[in-house]
Amino acid sequence: MKHEIREEAAGVVVAFEGDVDLQTSPDARKVLLDCVRQGKSIVVDLSKVGYIDSSGVASLVESFQSARKGGRNLVLASVSEGALRVLKLARLDKVFTICDSVEDGLAAIG
């Protein structure tokens, strides 16, 4: 899994690429929580994530909860079909704000 962090006026865009699974989710968790600790709202770009497992989902949920506690937002954007399927199975599509594009995500956190 690779990631890219991009600063924007509204917050931070974190784009992941590859699978977010038991092996890579600790890195995803660290990246997301580091952004939360900086007091930033976050758009998580999942367009290039082919697969996410329960550990990856747990990293997203923990980061979402931490952001909310700090008065910040965390939204998901451009969620791939594979990742969206897992989020829907866990009914987390009702918890997260899911935007069609990164631009929509930035508007949602701004």
Secondary structure, 3 states (H helix, E strand, C coil): CEEEEEECCCCEEEEEECCECCCCHHHHHHHHHHHHHCCCCEEEEEEECCCECHHHHHHHHHHHHHHHHCCCCEEEECCCHHHHHHHHHCCHHHCCCEECCHHHHHHHHC
